[in-house]
Amino acid sequence: MKTKKYVIALAIFGGVLFLAQAANQYNLNGEQTSKIERKPFPKPRSY
């Protein structure tokens, strides 16, 4: 029974570490965004 608790605790701890590493790798560069940069629309000239 004691070994079972240790195995469960180790599995939970390993899962938390894995999720923390995956989140860190995903958001490695905080400057990356999905924002689309567009050029300003040219205003029509009035004649």
trRosetta pair geometry for C-beta under 8 A, 3 or more apart (Angstrom, degrees):
i j d omega theta_ij theta_ji phi_ij phi_ji
1 4 5.6 -51 -152 31 33 115
1 5 6.8 33 152 -18 64 102
2 5 5.9 -55 -156 33 34 110
2 6 6.6 31 149 -16 65 106
3 6 5.6 -55 -151 37 36 112
3 7 6.3 37 152 -21 68 105
4 7 5.8 -53 -148 35 31 111
4 8 6.4 30 154 -17 64 106
5 8 5.8 -54 -147 38 31 110
5 9 6.2 31 154 -18 66 108
6 9 5.7 -55 -144 39 31 110
6 10 6.1 31 156 -19 65 108
7 10 5.8 -54 -145 38 29 111
7 11 6.3 31 154 -21 63 106
8 11 5.7 -54 -148 35 30 112
8 12 6.5 29 155 -17 64 105
9 12 5.9 -54 -148 37 31 109
9 13 6.2 30 154 -17 65 109
10 13 5.7 -54 -143 39 31 111
10 14 6.1 31 157 -19 65 108
11 14 5.8 -54 -144 38 28 111
11 15 6.4 31 155 -21 62 107
12 15 5.7 -55 -150 35 30 113
12 16 6.5 31 153 -19 64 104
13 16 5.8 -53 -151 34 32 110
13 17 6.5 30 153 -16 64 106
14 17 5.7 -54 -147 38 33 110
14 18 6.2 35 154 -21 66 106
15 18 5.6 -53 -145 35 31 112
15 19 6.4 29 157 -17 65 105
16 19 5.9 -55 -148 37 30 108
16 20 6.3 30 154 -19 64 107
17 20 5.7 -55 -147 36 31 111
17 21 6.3 29 156 -17 66 107
18 21 5.9 -58 -149 38 29 108
18 22 6.2 28 155 -18 66 108
19 22 5.7 -54 -143 38 32 111
19 23 6.2 31 158 -18 65 106
20 23 5.9 -55 -147 37 29 109
20 24 6.3 28 154 -19 63 108
21 24 5.7 -57 -148 37 31 112
21 25 6.3 29 155 -17 66 107
22 25 5.8 -55 -146 38 31 109
22 26 6.3 32 155 -23 64 107
23 26 5.7 -54 -146 34 31 113
23 27 6.4 -8 167 17 66 106
24 27 6.8 -74 -140 57 24 80
24 28 6.8 63 154 -84 60 70
25 28 5.9 -6 -156 -53 33 108
27 30 6.3 38 173 -88 93 68
29 32 4.8 77 94 -14 104 106
